[in-house]
C-alpha cells in the first residue's frame, strides 16, 4: 500500500475541506430536513476521517484506492444514520462504522474461503457484542452473546475464529533490539521429530563443531520439537538469547557444510 499519496480515487487529499462543529450541525439539520445537497458537503468535509482510518490497514497489501472507496461507503452510512439528538461527536460515531465496512470488505475478499452461514453467525455475534457493550458498558462474555443469539457457544466461537485474518509465520512478535522473534519460532514441530537430515555425514560433522549449549538448543528445537520459550525455560536463559544462539549455530553449520 502506497503511503503519503496526495491523490486517491481522483480526490486531492491535500485540499480536503475541514468543517467546524457548527457547520457540521447545520449541515446535518439541513439534511434531516430534506436538503439532500447537504449530504455531499458532509461527505467531502469528513473524508479526512476515511484517510485516518485506512492508515490502520497499511500492512494488508490492499490497494489504497479500494480501501478509500470502501471507507467512503462506511462514511455515507454513518451520515445517513447519525442522530443529532444524541450527545456524541460525529467522528466518534463514524470511525467505528468506517472500520467495520473495511473489515467486512477484507473478510469477504479473504483468499481463505469461509462459508456464508459461518460469516452470518460471526457478523451477527459482532453486532450483538457491540449492542451489549453499549448497554452494559463492558465487554460481554461469549455465553451472553450466544444466549442473546440463541446459538450454542461453540458455534459462536468457531464462527468468530473463522473470520479472523490469517497471520504470517514470519510476523515479528517480539524485538529486543537484536534479532526479532517470529510467529514460527513459537510453534513446536510435532511432525519432524525424526527428520532425516541429521543422518547426513556433513551435518553430523558440522554439529560436532558447535558448543555444548548450541548443540543442546538445536537438539531441543529440531529433534524434540520444542518452542524457543520452552527451550529458554529449561536452559534458564531468555527467549531472545535462545533465538540468537539458534541462528548463530545454524549459521556456523551452513558455513561448514558449504
ChimeraX commands (.cxc) that place a marker at each C-alpha (Angstrom):
marker #1 position 0.00,0.00,0.00 radius 0.5
marker #1 position 1.48,3.35,-1.00 radius 0.5
marker #1 position 1.85,5.96,1.69 radius 0.5
marker #1 position 1.70,9.77,1.52 radius 0.5
marker #1 position -0.33,9.63,-1.66 radius 0.5
marker #1 position -1.79,13.04,-2.47 radius 0.5
marker #1 position -4.46,11.90,-4.91 radius 0.5
marker #1 position -6.74,8.94,-4.10 radius 0.5
marker #1 position -9.58,7.98,-6.43 radius 0.5
marker #1 position -9.23,11.35,-8.13 radius 0.5
marker #1 position -9.53,13.23,-4.82 radius 0.5
marker #1 position -6.73,15.63,-3.92 radius 0.5
marker #1 position -6.34,14.77,-0.23 radius 0.5
marker #1 position -4.18,17.81,0.45 radius 0.5
marker #1 position -7.11,20.12,-0.36 radius 0.5
marker #1 position -9.92,18.41,1.54 radius 0.5
marker #1 position -12.14,20.84,3.46 radius 0.5
marker #1 position -12.44,20.77,7.25 radius 0.5
marker #1 position -15.83,21.52,8.81 radius 0.5
marker #1 position -16.31,23.18,12.17 radius 0.5
marker #1 position -18.72,21.68,14.71 radius 0.5
marker #1 position -21.20,24.47,13.97 radius 0.5
marker #1 position -21.03,23.80,10.23 radius 0.5
marker #1 position -21.47,20.06,10.82 radius 0.5
marker #1 position -24.56,20.60,12.94 radius 0.5
marker #1 position -26.05,23.00,10.42 radius 0.5
marker #1 position -25.48,20.58,7.53 radius 0.5
marker #1 position -26.99,17.66,9.46 radius 0.5
marker #1 position -30.00,19.79,10.35 radius 0.5
marker #1 position -30.44,20.68,6.67 radius 0.5
marker #1 position -30.00,17.07,5.57 radius 0.5
marker #1 position -32.53,15.76,8.04 radius 0.5
marker #1 position -34.98,18.41,6.94 radius 0.5
marker #1 position -34.77,17.16,3.36 radius 0.5
marker #1 position -31.97,19.22,1.80 radius 0.5
marker #1 position -30.15,16.31,0.16 radius 0.5
marker #1 position -27.40,18.52,-1.28 radius 0.5
marker #1 position -26.05,18.85,2.29 radius 0.5
marker #1 position -25.11,15.16,2.19 radius 0.5
marker #1 position -22.41,15.76,-0.41 radius 0.5
marker #1 position -20.91,18.56,1.67 radius 0.5
marker #1 position -20.89,16.32,4.74 radius 0.5
marker #1 position -19.16,13.56,2.80 radius 0.5
marker #1 position -16.43,15.81,1.36 radius 0.5
marker #1 position -15.99,17.54,4.72 radius 0.5
marker #1 position -15.34,14.23,6.50 radius 0.5
marker #1 position -13.13,12.40,4.00 radius 0.5
marker #1 position -10.19,13.02,6.33 radius 0.5
marker #1 position -11.83,10.54,8.71 radius 0.5
marker #1 position -11.63,7.89,6.00 radius 0.5
marker #1 position -7.98,8.72,5.36 radius 0.5
marker #1 position -7.13,8.40,9.05 radius 0.5
marker #1 position -8.87,5.01,9.25 radius 0.5
marker #1 position -7.25,3.41,6.19 radius 0.5
marker #1 position -3.80,4.14,7.65 radius 0.5
marker #1 position -4.55,1.33,10.12 radius 0.5
marker #1 position -4.68,-1.15,7.24 radius 0.5
marker #1 position -1.35,-0.22,5.65 radius 0.5
marker #1 position 0.13,-3.72,6.05 radius 0.5
marker #1 position -2.70,-5.65,4.40 radius 0.5
marker #1 position -1.35,-5.39,0.86 radius 0.5
marker #1 position -4.61,-3.86,-0.38 radius 0.5
marker #1 position -4.81,-1.02,-2.89 radius 0.5
marker #1 position -5.32,2.26,-1.07 radius 0.5
marker #1 position -7.92,3.35,-3.67 radius 0.5
marker #1 position -10.05,0.28,-2.92 radius 0.5
marker #1 position -9.88,0.83,0.84 radius 0.5
marker #1 position -10.70,4.50,0.39 radius 0.5
marker #1 position -13.82,3.71,-1.64 radius 0.5
marker #1 position -14.99,1.13,0.89 radius 0.5
marker #1 position -14.30,3.56,3.73 radius 0.5
marker #1 position -16.41,6.19,1.94 radius 0.5
marker #1 position -19.33,3.72,1.93 radius 0.5
marker #1 position -18.97,3.43,5.70 radius 0.5
marker #1 position -18.83,7.21,5.99 radius 0.5
marker #1 position -22.04,7.63,3.97 radius 0.5
marker #1 position -23.82,5.03,6.10 radius 0.5
marker #1 position -22.70,6.93,9.21 radius 0.5
marker #1 position -24.02,10.22,7.78 radius 0.5
marker #1 position -27.37,8.66,6.89 radius 0.5
marker #1 position -27.81,7.12,10.35 radius 0.5
marker #1 position -26.35,9.81,12.60 radius 0.5
marker #1 position -28.74,11.11,15.26 radius 0.5
marker #1 position -28.19,14.77,16.16 radius 0.5
marker #1 position -30.18,14.37,19.37 radius 0.5
marker #1 position -27.51,12.09,20.82 radius 0.5
marker #1 position -24.70,13.86,22.66 radius 0.5
marker #1 position -21.99,12.21,20.55 radius 0.5
marker #1 position -19.44,13.72,18.17 radius 0.5
marker #1 position -19.92,12.60,14.60 radius 0.5
marker #1 position -16.33,11.35,14.35 radius 0.5
marker #1 position -16.87,9.13,17.40 radius 0.5
marker #1 position -19.90,7.61,15.71 radius 0.5
marker #1 position -18.46,7.41,12.19 radius 0.5
marker #1 position -15.00,5.90,12.75 radius 0.5
marker #1 position -16.27,2.50,14.02 radius 0.5
marker #1 position -18.67,2.31,11.06 radius 0.5
marker #1 position -15.88,3.07,8.59 radius 0.5
marker #1 position -13.63,0.47,10.23 radius 0.5
marker #1 position -16.45,-2.07,10.19 radius 0.5
marker #1 position -17.09,-1.53,6.50 radius 0.5
marker #1 position -13.41,-2.00,5.65 radius 0.5
marker #1 position -13.17,-5.12,7.80 radius 0.5
marker #1 position -16.20,-6.64,6.09 radius 0.5
marker #1 position -14.59,-5.93,2.74 radius 0.5
marker #1 position -11.33,-7.58,3.81 radius 0.5
marker #1 position -13.15,-10.62,5.18 radius 0.5
marker #1 position -15.29,-11.07,2.09 radius 0.5
marker #1 position -12.19,-10.83,-0.11 radius 0.5
marker #1 position -10.06,-13.11,2.05 radius 0.5
marker #1 position -8.44,-15.86,-0.09 radius 0.5
marker #1 position -9.33,-18.31,2.69 radius 0.5
marker #1 position -12.98,-19.07,1.97 radius 0.5
marker #1 position -15.43,-19.11,4.87 radius 0.5
marker #1 position -18.97,-20.37,4.37 radius 0.5
marker #1 position -21.76,-17.80,4.22 radius 0.5
marker #1 position -23.53,-19.35,7.21 radius 0.5
marker #1 position -20.40,-19.01,9.38 radius 0.5
marker #1 position -19.89,-15.42,8.28 radius 0.5
marker #1 position -23.52,-14.60,9.06 radius 0.5
marker #1 position -23.18,-16.03,12.58 radius 0.5
marker #1 position -19.90,-14.16,13.12 radius 0.5
marker #1 position -21.24,-10.81,11.89 radius 0.5
marker #1 position -24.37,-11.20,14.00 radius 0.5
marker #1 position -22.21,-12.02,17.01 radius 0.5
marker #1 position -20.15,-8.87,16.44 radius 0.5
marker #1 position -23.31,-6.77,16.24 radius 0.5
marker #1 position -24.66,-8.31,19.45 radius 0.5
marker #1 position -21.30,-7.75,21.11 radius 0.5
marker #1 position -21.43,-4.03,20.26 radius 0.5
marker #1 position -25.04,-3.77,21.45 radius 0.5
marker #1 position -24.28,-5.47,24.79 radius 0.5
marker #1 position -21.14,-3.36,25.24 radius 0.5
marker #1 position -23.13,-0.14,24.79 radius 0.5
marker #1 position -25.91,-1.47,27.01 radius 0.5
marker #1 position -23.79,-2.78,29.90 radius 0.5
marker #1 position -20.69,-0.57,29.45 radius 0.5
marker #1 position -18.43,-3.64,29.43 radius 0.5
marker #1 position -17.28,-6.35,27.05 radius 0.5
marker #1 position -19.85,-9.20,27.03 radius 0.5
marker #1 position -18.90,-12.84,27.51 radius 0.5
marker #1 position -19.33,-15.47,24.81 radius 0.5
marker #1 position -22.08,-17.00,26.95 radius 0.5
marker #1 position -24.01,-13.72,26.96 radius 0.5
marker #1 position -23.63,-13.34,23.20 radius 0.5
marker #1 position -24.73,-16.93,22.50 radius 0.5
marker #1 position -27.74,-16.54,24.80 radius 0.5
marker #1 position -28.88,-13.37,23.01 radius 0.5
marker #1 position -28.41,-15.07,19.62 radius 0.5
marker #1 position -29.89,-18.40,20.80 radius 0.5
marker #1 position -26.89,-20.13,19.23 radius 0.5
marker #1 position -24.58,-22.62,21.03 radius 0.5
marker #1 position -21.40,-21.09,22.44 radius 0.5
marker #1 position -19.25,-23.48,20.42 radius 0.5
marker #1 position -20.78,-22.24,17.14 radius 0.5
marker #1 position -20.21,-18.61,18.10 radius 0.5
marker #1 position -16.54,-19.25,18.96 radius 0.5
marker #1 position -15.99,-21.30,15.79 radius 0.5
marker #1 position -17.60,-18.63,13.60 radius 0.5
marker #1 position -15.58,-15.79,15.15 radius 0.5
marker #1 position -12.36,-17.77,14.75 radius 0.5
marker #1 position -13.20,-18.49,11.10 radius 0.5
marker #1 position -13.30,-14.81,10.11 radius 0.5
marker #1 position -10.04,-13.87,11.81 radius 0.5
marker #1 position -7.33,-12.66,9.46 radius 0.5
marker #1 position -4.54,-15.19,8.87 radius 0.5
marker #1 position -1.18,-14.40,10.46 radius 0.5
marker #1 position 2.08,-14.89,8.61 radius 0.5
marker #1 position 4.58,-17.28,10.17 radius 0.5
marker #1 position 7.14,-14.56,9.58 radius 0.5
marker #1 position 5.17,-11.93,11.53 radius 0.5
marker #1 position 7.54,-10.47,14.19 radius 0.5
marker #1 position 6.04,-10.66,17.67 radius 0.5
marker #1 position 8.96,-9.54,19.80 radius 0.5
marker #1 position 12.06,-7.41,19.30 radius 0.5
marker #1 position 14.57,-6.50,22.00 radius 0.5
marker #1 position 16.93,-4.53,19.79 radius 0.5
marker #1 position 18.60,-7.67,18.45 radius 0.5
marker #1 position 17.16,-10.38,16.24 radius 0.5
marker #1 position 13.35,-10.38,16.07 radius 0.5
marker #1 position 11.30,-13.39,17.20 radius 0.5
marker #1 position 8.72,-14.54,14.67 radius 0.5
marker #1 position 5.46,-16.46,14.98 radius 0.5
marker #1 position 7.15,-19.55,13.53 radius 0.5
marker #1 position 9.59,-19.51,16.47 radius 0.5
marker #1 position 6.65,-20.11,18.83 radius 0.5
marker #1 position 5.33,-23.18,17.04 radius 0.5
marker #1 position 6.56,-26.58,18.11 radius 0.5
marker #1 position 7.08,-29.14,15.35 radius 0.5
marker #1 position 5.35,-32.42,16.16 radius 0.5
marker #1 position 5.79,-33.94,12.71 radius 0.5
marker #1 position 9.50,-33.61,12.12 radius 0.5
marker #1 position 11.00,-35.09,15.27 radius 0.5
marker #1 position 12.52,-37.98,13.31 radius 0.5
marker #1 position 13.92,-35.98,10.43 radius 0.5
marker #1 position 16.43,-37.46,8.04 radius 0.5
marker #1 position 18.80,-34.54,7.52 radius 0.5
marker #1 position 20.79,-35.33,10.71 radius 0.5
marker #1 position 21.78,-38.65,9.19 radius 0.5
marker #1 position 23.89,-36.90,6.59 radius 0.5
marker #1 position 27.57,-37.11,7.45 radius 0.5
marker #1 position 28.30,-33.49,6.63 radius 0.5
marker #1 position 25.68,-32.24,9.04 radius 0.5
marker #1 position 26.85,-34.56,11.79 radius 0.5
marker #1 position 30.36,-33.20,11.33 radius 0.5
marker #1 position 29.03,-29.67,11.47 radius 0.5
marker #1 position 27.17,-30.46,14.71 radius 0.5
marker #1 position 30.42,-31.61,16.30 radius 0.5
marker #1 position 31.91,-28.16,15.79 radius 0.5
marker #1 position 29.20,-26.47,17.87 radius 0.5
marker #1 position 29.45,-25.66,21.55 radius 0.5
marker #1 position 27.64,-27.85,24.08 radius 0.5
marker #1 position 24.92,-25.22,24.58 radius 0.5
marker #1 position 24.42,-24.71,20.84 radius 0.5
marker #1 position 24.09,-28.46,20.33 radius 0.5
marker #1 position 21.56,-28.68,23.15 radius 0.5
marker #1 position 19.46,-25.82,21.75 radius 0.5
marker #1 position 19.37,-27.27,18.24 radius 0.5
marker #1 position 18.57,-30.72,19.60 radius 0.5
marker #1 position 15.66,-29.44,21.67 radius 0.5
marker #1 position 14.35,-27.21,18.87 radius 0.5
marker #1 position 14.61,-29.51,15.87 radius 0.5
marker #1 position 14.78,-33.04,17.30 radius 0.5
marker #1 position 12.41,-32.68,20.25 radius 0.5
marker #1 position 10.11,-30.14,18.58 radius 0.5
marker #1 position 10.17,-27.62,21.45 radius 0.5
marker #1 position 9.41,-23.91,21.11 radius 0.5
marker #1 position 12.01,-21.27,21.88 radius 0.5
marker #1 position 10.10,-20.37,25.05 radius 0.5
marker #1 position 10.24,-23.98,26.24 radius 0.5
marker #1 position 13.96,-24.16,25.50 radius 0.5
marker #1 position 14.58,-20.88,27.33 radius 0.5
marker #1 position 12.74,-22.06,30.43 radius 0.5
marker #1 position 14.63,-25.36,30.51 radius 0.5
marker #1 position 18.08,-23.86,29.95 radius 0.5
marker #1 position 17.49,-20.81,32.13 radius 0.5
marker #1 position 18.12,-18.01,29.64 radius 0.5
marker #1 position 15.87,-15.53,27.83 radius 0.5
marker #1 position 13.94,-16.38,24.69 radius 0.5
marker #1 position 15.84,-13.68,22.82 radius 0.5
marker #1 position 19.13,-15.37,23.75 radius 0.5
marker #1 position 17.79,-18.71,22.53 radius 0.5
marker #1 position 16.84,-17.08,19.23 radius 0.5
marker #1 position 20.29,-15.55,18.76 radius 0.5
marker #1 position 22.16,-18.73,19.71 radius 0.5
marker #1 position 19.96,-20.82,17.42 radius 0.5
marker #1 position 20.55,-18.54,14.44 radius 0.5
marker #1 position 24.28,-18.35,15.15 radius 0.5
marker #1 position 24.58,-22.16,15.41 radius 0.5
marker #1 position 22.73,-22.67,12.13 radius 0.5
marker #1 position 24.97,-20.05,10.51 radius 0.5
marker #1 position 28.11,-21.89,11.71 radius 0.5
marker #1 position 26.80,-25.17,10.34 radius 0.5
marker #1 position 25.92,-23.66,6.99 radius 0.5
marker #1 position 29.46,-22.26,6.61 radius 0.5
marker #1 position 30.97,-25.65,7.37 radius 0.5
marker #1 position 28.64,-27.54,5.03 radius 0.5
marker #1 position 29.26,-25.10,2.20 radius 0.5
marker link #1:1,2 radius 0.2
marker link #1:2,3 radius 0.2
marker link #1:3,4 radius 0.2
marker link #1:4,5 radius 0.2
marker link #1:5,6 radius 0.2
marker link #1:6,7 radius 0.2
marker link #1:7,8 radius 0.2
marker link #1:8,9 radius 0.2
marker link #1:9,10 radius 0.2
marker link #1:10,11 radius 0.2
marker link #1:11,12 radius 0.2
marker link #1:12,13 radius 0.2
marker link #1:13,14 radius 0.2
marker link #1:14,15 radius 0.2
marker link #1:15,16 radius 0.2
marker link #1:16,17 radius 0.2
marker link #1:17,18 radius 0.2
marker link #1:18,19 radius 0.2
marker link #1:19,20 radius 0.2
marker link #1:20,21 radius 0.2
marker link #1:21,22 radius 0.2
marker link #1:22,23 radius 0.2
marker link #1:23,24 radius 0.2
marker link #1:24,25 radius 0.2
marker link #1:25,26 radius 0.2
marker link #1:26,27 radius 0.2
marker link #1:27,28 radius 0.2
marker link #1:28,29 radius 0.2
marker link #1:29,30 radius 0.2
marker link #1:30,31 radius 0.2
marker link #1:31,32 radius 0.2
marker link #1:32,33 radius 0.2
marker link #1:33,34 radius 0.2
marker link #1:34,35 radius 0.2
marker link #1:35,36 radius 0.2
marker link #1:36,37 radius 0.2
marker link #1:37,38 radius 0.2
marker link #1:38,39 radius 0.2
marker link #1:39,40 radius 0.2
marker link #1:40,41 radius 0.2
marker link #1:41,42 radius 0.2
marker link #1:42,43 radius 0.2
marker link #1:43,44 radius 0.2
marker link #1:44,45 radius 0.2
marker link #1:45,46 radius 0.2
marker link #1:46,47 radius 0.2
marker link #1:47,48 radius 0.2
marker link #1:48,49 radius 0.2
marker link #1:49,50 radius 0.2
marker link #1:50,51 radius 0.2
marker link #1:51,52 radius 0.2
marker link #1:52,53 radius 0.2
marker link #1:53,54 radius 0.2
marker link #1:54,55 radius 0.2
marker link #1:55,56 radius 0.2
marker link #1:56,57 radius 0.2
marker link #1:57,58 radius 0.2
marker link #1:58,59 radius 0.2
marker link #1:59,60 radius 0.2
marker link #1:60,61 radius 0.2
marker link #1:61,62 radius 0.2
marker link #1:62,63 radius 0.2
marker link #1:63,64 radius 0.2
marker link #1:64,65 radius 0.2
marker link #1:65,66 radius 0.2
marker link #1:66,67 radius 0.2
marker link #1:67,68 radius 0.2
marker link #1:68,69 radius 0.2
marker link #1:69,70 radius 0.2
marker link #1:70,71 radius 0.2
marker link #1:71,72 radius 0.2
marker link #1:72,73 radius 0.2
marker link #1:73,74 radius 0.2
marker link #1:74,75 radius 0.2
marker link #1:75,76 radius 0.2
marker link #1:76,77 radius 0.2
marker link #1:77,78 radius 0.2
marker link #1:78,79 radius 0.2
marker link #1:79,80 radius 0.2
marker link #1:80,81 radius 0.2
marker link #1:81,82 radius 0.2
marker link #1:82,83 radius 0.2
marker link #1:83,84 radius 0.2
marker link #1:84,85 radius 0.2
marker link #1:85,86 radius 0.2
marker link #1:86,87 radius 0.2
marker link #1:87,88 radius 0.2
marker link #1:88,89 radius 0.2
marker link #1:89,90 radius 0.2
marker link #1:90,91 radius 0.2
marker link #1:91,92 radius 0.2
marker link #1:92,93 radius 0.2
marker link #1:93,94 radius 0.2
marker link #1:94,95 radius 0.2
marker link #1:95,96 radius 0.2
marker link #1:96,97 radius 0.2
marker link #1:97,98 radius 0.2
marker link #1:98,99 radius 0.2
marker link #1:99,100 radius 0.2
marker link #1:100,101 radius 0.2
marker link #1:101,102 radius 0.2
marker link #1:102,103 radius 0.2
marker link #1:103,104 radius 0.2
marker link #1:104,105 radius 0.2
marker link #1:105,106 radius 0.2
marker link #1:106,107 radius 0.2
marker link #1:107,108 radius 0.2
marker link #1:108,109 radius 0.2
marker link #1:109,110 radius 0.2
marker link #1:110,111 radius 0.2
marker link #1:111,112 radius 0.2
marker link #1:112,113 radius 0.2
marker link #1:113,114 radius 0.2
marker link #1:114,115 radius 0.2
marker link #1:115,116 radius 0.2
marker link #1:116,117 radius 0.2
marker link #1:117,118 radius 0.2
marker link #1:118,119 radius 0.2
marker link #1:119,120 radius 0.2
marker link #1:120,121 radius 0.2
marker link #1:121,122 radius 0.2
marker link #1:122,123 radius 0.2
marker link #1:123,124 radius 0.2
marker link #1:124,125 radius 0.2
marker link #1:125,126 radius 0.2
marker link #1:126,127 radius 0.2
marker link #1:127,128 radius 0.2
marker link #1:128,129 radius 0.2
marker link #1:129,130 radius 0.2
marker link #1:130,131 radius 0.2
marker link #1:131,132 radius 0.2
marker link #1:132,133 radius 0.2
marker link #1:133,134 radius 0.2
marker link #1:134,135 radius 0.2
marker link #1:135,136 radius 0.2
marker link #1:136,137 radius 0.2
marker link #1:137,138 radius 0.2
marker link #1:138,139 radius 0.2
marker link #1:139,140 radius 0.2
marker link #1:140,141 radius 0.2
marker link #1:141,142 radius 0.2
marker link #1:142,143 radius 0.2
marker link #1:143,144 radius 0.2
marker link #1:144,145 radius 0.2
marker link #1:145,146 radius 0.2
marker link #1:146,147 radius 0.2
marker link #1:147,148 radius 0.2
marker link #1:148,149 radius 0.2
marker link #1:149,150 radius 0.2
marker link #1:150,151 radius 0.2
marker link #1:151,152 radius 0.2
marker link #1:152,153 radius 0.2
marker link #1:153,154 radius 0.2
marker link #1:154,155 radius 0.2
marker link #1:155,156 radius 0.2
marker link #1:156,157 radius 0.2
marker link #1:157,158 radius 0.2
marker link #1:158,159 radius 0.2
marker link #1:159,160 radius 0.2
marker link #1:160,161 radius 0.2
marker link #1:161,162 radius 0.2
marker link #1:162,163 radius 0.2
marker link #1:163,164 radius 0.2
marker link #1:164,165 radius 0.2
marker link #1:165,166 radius 0.2
marker link #1:166,167 radius 0.2
marker link #1:167,168 radius 0.2
marker link #1:168,169 radius 0.2
marker link #1:169,170 radius 0.2
marker link #1:170,171 radius 0.2
marker link #1:171,172 radius 0.2
marker link #1:172,173 radius 0.2
marker link #1:173,174 radius 0.2
marker link #1:174,175 radius 0.2
marker link #1:175,176 radius 0.2
marker link #1:176,177 radius 0.2
marker link #1:177,178 radius 0.2
marker link #1:178,179 radius 0.2
marker link #1:179,180 radius 0.2
marker link #1:180,181 radius 0.2
marker link #1:181,182 radius 0.2
marker link #1:182,183 radius 0.2
marker link #1:183,184 radius 0.2
marker link #1:184,185 radius 0.2
marker link #1:185,186 radius 0.2
marker link #1:186,187 radius 0.2
marker link #1:187,188 radius 0.2
marker link #1:188,189 radius 0.2
marker link #1:189,190 radius 0.2
marker link #1:190,191 radius 0.2
marker link #1:191,192 radius 0.2
marker link #1:192,193 radius 0.2
marker link #1:193,194 radius 0.2
marker link #1:194,195 radius 0.2
marker link #1:195,196 radius 0.2
marker link #1:196,197 radius 0.2
marker link #1:197,198 radius 0.2
marker link #1:198,199 radius 0.2
marker link #1:199,200 radius 0.2
marker link #1:200,201 radius 0.2
marker link #1:201,202 radius 0.2
marker link #1:202,203 radius 0.2
marker link #1:203,204 radius 0.2
marker link #1:204,205 radius 0.2
marker link #1:205,206 radius 0.2
marker link #1:206,207 radius 0.2
marker link #1:207,208 radius 0.2
marker link #1:208,209 radius 0.2
marker link #1:209,210 radius 0.2
marker link #1:210,211 radius 0.2
marker link #1:211,212 radius 0.2
marker link #1:212,213 radius 0.2
marker link #1:213,214 radius 0.2
marker link #1:214,215 radius 0.2
marker link #1:215,216 radius 0.2
marker link #1:216,217 radius 0.2
marker link #1:217,218 radius 0.2
marker link #1:218,219 radius 0.2
marker link #1:219,220 radius 0.2
marker link #1:220,221 radius 0.2
marker link #1:221,222 radius 0.2
marker link #1:222,223 radius 0.2
marker link #1:223,224 radius 0.2
marker link #1:224,225 radius 0.2
marker link #1:225,226 radius 0.2
marker link #1:226,227 radius 0.2
marker link #1:227,228 radius 0.2
marker link #1:228,229 radius 0.2
marker link #1:229,230 radius 0.2
marker link #1:230,231 radius 0.2
marker link #1:231,232 radius 0.2
marker link #1:232,233 radius 0.2
marker link #1:233,234 radius 0.2
marker link #1:234,235 radius 0.2
marker link #1:235,236 radius 0.2
marker link #1:236,237 radius 0.2
marker link #1:237,238 radius 0.2
marker link #1:238,239 radius 0.2
marker link #1:239,240 radius 0.2
marker link #1:240,241 radius 0.2
marker link #1:241,242 radius 0.2
marker link #1:242,243 radius 0.2
marker link #1:243,244 radius 0.2
marker link #1:244,245 radius 0.2
marker link #1:245,246 radius 0.2
marker link #1:246,247 radius 0.2
marker link #1:247,248 radius 0.2
marker link #1:248,249 radius 0.2
marker link #1:249,250 radius 0.2
marker link #1:250,251 radius 0.2
marker link #1:251,252 radius 0.2
marker link #1:252,253 radius 0.2
marker link #1:253,254 radius 0.2
marker link #1:254,255 radius 0.2
marker link #1:255,256 radius 0.2
marker link #1:256,257 radius 0.2
marker link #1:257,258 radius 0.2
view
